[in-house]
Amino acid sequence: MSDFDHPHCHVLGVRVSAVNMGAAVELADRLIPSGQRGYISVTGVHGVMEAQADPKFRRILNGSFMCVPDGQPMNWVGHLQGFRAMSRVYGPDFMIELCRLSVKRGYRHFLYGGDVGVADRLRQRLVERVPGLNIVGTYTPPFRPLNSEEGEELKALVKKTRPDIVWVGLSTPKQERFMSTYLGDLEVPLMVGVGAAFDIHCGIRKDAPSWMKKSGLQWVHRLFQEPRRLAGRYLINNPKFIYLISLQFMGLRSFRVESGELRPQP
């Protein structure tokens, strides 16, 4: 049994970590000094539905060190499967909690993602919010996979700055594919894909009120902010998710958990 084993609920073939915020931070804190490497996927309905049409992406999620429940529907499914202590691990909040702990531990951070200037702006905002935070580097990638030259540039920068955590601010599934691809190449213990956290902490995008988060209606708030980009995602994926998860619970359809390596990498 691995030192990092933890319970999971099964959501349409995706192993979602049955953790809460405290447990997620503790597991991340234990991985960093262990000499092993891993990535954390912060996953809600969107990620699970992307995984239905893409078995390779499903294996990427299932190969995460943790695949934490970013949305309330993941929580509800977990509770129905008996994981009563499970609660939402919202990406922006997880980022702040791990940053606060890292000041005590002396962990070093690197910010990867966002539009031009966002990572540098985020660095300033985070240092203001978490005094003593050590952010050693930033990198703004193009809106496409890195070419070989850019990949080598990133590897050299990470090697030079020696971060303990690389925060990846791309969208799903881009950030998970990036982390899976570069896990073995970047000399960093932990990568965490936090998506919209970059924009939220910079004030570019407004966060939803607490009552909408708790009631599972945060998607409505996001839809009103970005209707053109998100209409297809939410208005198609959400009803489809409800339909498929109902079939799973009624035993009318089984969803195979396609897993690769479910342990941190040496």
C-alpha positions in Angstrom: 0.0 0.0 0.0 1.3 3.4 -0.9 1.8 6.2 1.7 -0.5 8.3 -0.5 -3.4 5.9 -0.9 -6.8 7.5 -0.3 -10.4 6.6 -1.0 -12.1 7.3 -4.3 -15.7 7.5 -5.5 -16.4 6.4 -9.1 -18.1 8.9 -11.4 -18.8 7.6 -14.9 -15.5 5.8 -15.0 -13.4 8.6 -13.4 -11.9 8.0 -10.0 -12.6 11.1 -8.0 -10.7 11.4 -4.7 -13.0 11.2 -1.7 -11.3 14.0 0.2 -12.1 17.3 1.7 -9.9 20.5 1.7 -7.9 19.5 4.8 -7.1 16.0 3.5 -6.2 17.3 0.0 -3.8 19.9 1.4 -2.3 17.3 3.7 -1.7 14.8 0.9 -0.1 17.5 -1.3 2.1 18.5 1.6 3.3 14.9 2.1 4.1 14.4 -1.6 6.4 17.4 -2.0 9.3 16.3 0.3 8.8 12.6 -0.6 11.1 12.5 -3.7 8.2 11.5 -5.9 6.2 13.5 -8.5 2.6 13.8 -9.2 -0.2 16.1 -10.6 -3.5 17.1 -9.2 -6.6 17.4 -11.4 -9.3 19.6 -10.1 -12.4 18.1 -11.6 -16.1 18.8 -11.9 -18.9 17.8 -14.3 -17.0 19.3 -17.3 -13.9 17.2 -16.8 -15.9 14.0 -16.2 -18.0 14.6 -19.4 -14.9 15.4 -21.5 -13.6 12.0 -20.3 -16.6 10.2 -21.7 -15.7 10.9 -25.3 -11.9 10.6 -24.8 -10.6 7.5 -23.2 -7.1 8.9 -23.2 -8.2 11.9 -21.2 -10.0 9.6 -18.8 -6.8 7.7 -18.2 -5.0 11.1 -17.6 -7.6 11.9 -14.9 -7.3 8.5 -13.4 -3.5 8.8 -13.4 -3.6 11.9 -11.2 -2.0 11.8 -7.7 -5.4 13.3 -6.7 -8.4 14.0 -8.8 -10.2 16.3 -6.3 -13.9 17.1 -6.4 -14.1 20.7 -7.7 -17.9 20.7 -8.2 -20.8 20.0 -5.8 -22.1 17.2 -8.1 -18.9 15.2 -7.5 -19.6 15.7 -3.8 -23.2 14.5 -4.0 -22.1 11.4 -5.9 -19.5 10.7 -3.3 -22.0 11.0 -0.5 -24.4 8.6 -2.2 -21.5 6.1 -2.4 -20.9 6.4 1.3 -18.1 9.0 1.5 -19.8 11.3 4.0 -16.6 13.2 4.9 -16.0 14.2 1.3 -16.5 17.8 0.5 -15.7 20.2 -2.3 -12.1 21.2 -3.0 -12.6 24.3 -5.1 -9.5 25.1 -7.2 -9.0 28.8 -6.2 -9.5 28.0 -2.5 -7.1 25.0 -2.7 -4.5 27.3 -4.2 -4.7 29.8 -1.4 -4.7 27.1 1.3 -1.6 25.4 -0.1 0.1 28.8 -0.6 -0.5 29.6 3.1 0.9 26.3 4.3 3.9 26.7 1.9 5.1 29.8 3.8 5.6 27.7 6.9 7.2 24.9 4.8 9.4 27.1 2.6 7.9 25.7 -0.6 8.7 27.5 -3.8 6.0 28.2 -6.5 5.9 28.6 -10.3 3.0 30.0 -12.2 2.3 28.6 -15.7 -0.6 29.8 -17.8 -3.0 32.7 -18.4 -3.1 35.4 -21.0 -0.1 37.7 -21.5 0.7 39.5 -18.2 -1.8 37.4 -16.1 0.8 35.2 -14.4 2.9 38.3 -13.3 -0.2 40.0 -12.1 -1.2 36.9 -10.2 2.2 36.7 -8.6 1.7 40.2 -7.2 -1.8 39.5 -5.9 -0.8 36.2 -4.2 2.2 37.8 -2.5 -0.1 40.6 -1.2 -2.6 38.1 0.0 -0.1 35.6 1.5 2.9 37.5 2.9 6.1 35.6 2.7 5.0 33.5 -0.3 7.9 32.6 -2.5 7.0 32.7 -6.2 10.2 31.9 -8.2 9.0 32.1 -11.8 6.2 32.5 -14.3 5.7 31.4 -17.9 2.9 32.5 -20.3 2.4 29.7 -22.9 0.9 30.2 -26.4 -2.6 29.0 -27.1 -1.4 25.7 -28.4 0.8 22.9 -27.2 4.5 23.9 -26.7 6.8 23.2 -29.6 10.1 21.5 -28.9 12.0 24.7 -28.5 9.4 26.2 -26.1 9.4 22.9 -24.2 13.1 23.0 -23.7 12.9 26.6 -22.6 10.3 25.7 -19.9 12.4 22.8 -18.7 15.5 25.0 -18.3 13.5 27.7 -16.5 12.0 25.2 -14.1 15.4 23.6 -13.5 16.9 27.0 -12.8 14.2 28.2 -10.4 13.7 24.9 -8.6 10.0 25.2 -7.7 8.2 22.7 -5.4 4.8 23.4 -7.0 3.9 24.4 -10.6 0.4 25.9 -10.7 -1.1 25.4 -14.2 -3.8 27.9 -15.2 -5.1 26.5 -18.5 -8.6 25.2 -19.2 -9.7 21.6 -18.9 -8.6 19.3 -20.6 -5.6 21.4 -21.8 -4.1 21.7 -18.3 -4.4 18.0 -17.5 -2.8 17.0 -20.8 0.0 19.4 -20.2 0.7 18.0 -16.7 0.5 14.4 -17.8 2.9 15.1 -20.7 5.5 17.1 -18.6 5.3 15.2 -15.3 8.5 13.2 -16.2 10.3 16.1 -17.8 10.0 19.0 -15.3 12.0 18.7 -12.1 9.2 19.5 -9.8 7.4 17.4 -7.2 3.9 18.7 -7.8 1.8 20.2 -10.5 -1.7 21.4 -9.9 -4.2 22.4 -12.6 -6.4 25.2 -11.3 -8.0 26.6 -14.4 -9.9 29.8 -13.7 -8.1 30.4 -10.4 -5.6 32.6 -12.2 -8.3 35.0 -13.5 -10.3 34.9 -10.3 -7.4 35.8 -8.1 -6.4 38.5 -10.5 -9.9 40.0 -10.4 -10.4 39.4 -14.2 -13.3 37.1 -13.5 -15.8 37.4 -10.7 -16.3 34.5 -8.4 -19.7 33.1 -7.6 -21.5 33.9 -4.3 -21.1 31.2 -1.6 -24.8 30.2 -1.8 -24.5 29.4 -5.5 -21.4 27.3 -4.8 -23.1 25.4 -2.0 -26.2 24.8 -4.0 -24.4 23.5 -7.1 -25.4 26.6 -9.2 -22.0 28.1 -9.8 -22.2 27.1 -13.4 -25.1 29.5 -13.8 -22.9 32.4 -12.6 -20.2 31.4 -15.0 -22.6 31.0 -17.9 -23.9 34.6 -17.5 -20.3 35.8 -17.5 -19.2 33.9 -20.6 -22.4 32.8 -22.5 -20.8 32.3 -25.9 -18.0 30.1 -24.7 -19.8 28.1 -22.0 -23.4 27.7 -23.3 -22.6 24.5 -25.2 -20.6 23.1 -22.2 -23.3 23.6 -19.6 -26.5 23.3 -21.5 -25.5 20.0 -23.1 -23.1 18.5 -20.6 -25.2 19.0 -17.4 -28.4 17.2 -18.6 -26.2 14.5 -20.1 -24.3 14.0 -16.9 -27.6 13.7 -14.9 -28.8 11.1 -17.3 -25.7 9.0 -17.3 -25.1 9.2 -13.5 -28.7 8.1 -13.1 -28.0 5.0 -15.2 -24.9 4.3 -13.2 -26.8 4.4 -9.9 -29.7 2.3 -11.2 -27.2 -0.3 -12.4 -28.5 0.1 -16.0 -25.0 1.0 -17.3 -21.5 0.3 -16.1 -18.6 2.6 -16.6 -15.2 1.0 -16.7 -12.4 2.8 -14.8 -9.5 2.9 -17.2 -6.5 3.6 -15.1 -2.9 4.0 -15.9 -0.5 4.6 -13.1 -2.3 5.6 -10.0 0.8 6.4 -7.9 3.2 9.3 -7.8 6.1 9.0 -10.1 9.7 8.4 -8.8 
